[in-house]
Amino acid sequence: MPDDLDRLGAWRHLPFFDETYPDMRPRLGSDRLPPPDLTFRALEMTQPADTKVVILGQDPYHTPGKADGLAFSIPDGFGGRLDSLGNIFREITDDIGQSRQKTSLNDWARQGVLLLNTALSVPPGKPKAHARIGWSVLVEQVLARLCDTPRAFILWGGSAQAYRPHIKGAHLVITSPHPSPLSVHRGFFGSRPFSKVNSWLIDHGHRPINWADP
């Protein structure tokens, strides 16, 4: 069933789902990416208590078959251009000397990396078209919920960095340009977010993330 909110676990208690989403839902339509049953997949896969790292992006890929509900993730076997994800893979290699080819980032989510976009839906071929219809309420509430204990936050691009004021407390916050081909050379390459996060996690008694192929 599309938008089965029972799958959200502890995230279901956020006020957004009772106060904002009912009015938003008809405006989203059924022709959107990722498909409706994957809209909240990032939250479903990474519960608040399990979240060690948050990677905040922009909005889902607007190419059919490419968005899978996790920010930057692409279904294995997609076969098209990787764009932002390909640049992320290059930075992984340059940063930690390991390689990744697996495009689905399910394994990151299972390790406690919340892969969230600032908009959770997009119409096919219309980037940012859903950026201002109410998703900001959810993102703000997610960040507020995660400020209860120190966590690592990676904010890629201007849309993500606009939420920096909502991250309150003693957290690691890493900001850089978006890994999109349009902005990647403005400071994403060489930002070394993966080694920085792992060093911080180890210092705080957590297991580091395996960013490379599982």
N, C-alpha and C positions, 0 to 999 in steps of 0.2 A: 504494500500500500504506500503510495507516495506520501512523503512528509509524515511518517509514522513517528510522532513525538515520543512515544513510549520507548523508543530505542535510544533516547538521549541520556538515559541514566541520570546522574546528578545534575547535569546541565538543564534538565527539564524544569528545575526550580527557578531558573532565571525569570524575572518578571516579563521580559521580552515576549515569551511564548504565549502569555495570556493577555498582555496589555497592548502589544504592538503587532505581533505577527498575524493575528486574525484579520486585521484591516489590510495588511500588506499582501496577504496571500493571493487575493483575486487579481491584484495588479501584476503579479509575477507572470501569470499565464502558465500554460503547460509546455510551450515551446521555448525552453530555456536550457542553459548549460550550467553546470552538469544536469543530467536528467533529474526530475523532482525527487526520486528516491535516493539520490546521492547528495542532495543539497547540504545536509548537516552531517555528512560522513566524517569530517574532521573532528567534530565534537563527539560523535558516537565512538570513534576509535580511541580517543585520548581523553580520558576522564580527568576532572580537576585534580584528584588526589594523585594521579599518575603523571601529571604534566611536570616535566623538568625544564623544558625549553619551549619557547613559543617562536615560531617563524611567521611573521606577518607580511603578507603580500598585498596585492592590489585587487584584481577581480579574476574570475576563472578564465581559462582559455576560451576564446569565442569560436574556435574551430570544432565542428561536430566530431565526436569520438575522442577528443583530446583531454577534456576536463573530467576528472574522476572524483571530485569532492575534496581532495587534499590539495592545498596550495602548492603549485609548481609541479605536482605529480602528474604523470602521463601513463595511461595503461600500457603494460608491457605488450609489445608487438604492434604499437600504433603505426610505426613506419613512416611518419611524416617528419617535418622539421621539429627539432627540440627547442630552438630559440632560447628562452630564459634558462631552461633546465640544462641545456648543453653548456651554457656559460657557468652554471653552478657546478657542473661536473669538472670543468676546467679549473675552477678555483679550488675544488677539493684536492685535485692532483697537485696544484701549485702550493697549496697550504699544508697538507699533511702527507704528501708523497704517496697517496693511495689512489686507486682508480675506481670509478663507478660507471657501469653501463646500464644497470637495471633502472628503468624509467619510473616504474611504480615505486612510490616512497612509503608503501605500507609498513616496511620494516622500521622506518624512522618513527612513524606514528606509534608502533607497538613498543618502542623504546622510551616513549614519553615526550616525543616532539609533536606539539600541537601545530599543525600546518593549516593556518587560518588565513583567509583573505579578508580584506576590509569590506568587500561585497561578496556575498555567497552565491550570486547568480548573475547571468548575463544572457541576453538574447543572442542567438547565432549571428555572428558577423557584426555585432554592434558593441564594441568594447566600451566599458564604463556606463552603459545605458541604465544599469540598475544601481549606480553608485550612490544615488541620493534618494532612494525610496524608503529608507528606514533601517538598512543593515547596520548603520553606525550605532544604533541603540544596542544591538546585540553585541557588537565588538566592544563597546565601552563596558557593558556588563560582564563580559567574559574576562576582560583585563582586570576589572575591579575584583572579581571572584578570585583571580590568581595572584593578587597582591598580598595574600595572607601569609606567605612564606617566601623566602628568597628563591627566585627563579631567573633563568636566562632568557632574554628577549632579543630577537634579531628583527630589526625593522628595515625592510628593503624598499626603498623608494619613498617619494613624497607622501603618497596616500597613507602608507604605514606610519611614517614618522609624524604625521599629524596627530597620532594617538599617544605620542610620548607623554603628554601631561597626565594621562590616565594611568600611567605605571608609577605607582607610589610605593616607596620602601627601598630596602637595601637589595636591589636587584642588579644583575649584569644587563646592561642595555647596549647593544651594538647597532649602529646605524650606518648605512651606506646607500649609494644609488641602487636602483633596481637592476637586477641582472638581465633585463631586456636588452636585445641588440642595440636599441636606441640610446641606452644610457650606461651600458656596462663599462665603457672605457672612461667614465667620469669618476671612477673611484671604487667600483665594485671589485674589479681585479686587484688583488693585493691587499684586500681588507682583512683577510685571514679570519673569518668568523668561526670556522670549524675548530681550529686549534684553540682559539680564545675561549670558546664555550667549553671545550673539554678540559682545559686547564682549570677553569672556574668550577666545573662540576667536581673534579677531583679534589680541589681545595675545600669544597663544601661536603665532602664525604659521599659523593654520588659516583656511580659508574659512568665513564665517558660514553658518548654516543658513537656507534660504529657508522660513520658516514659513508663508507665505501660499500661495495657490493656485499650483501649478507652471505 
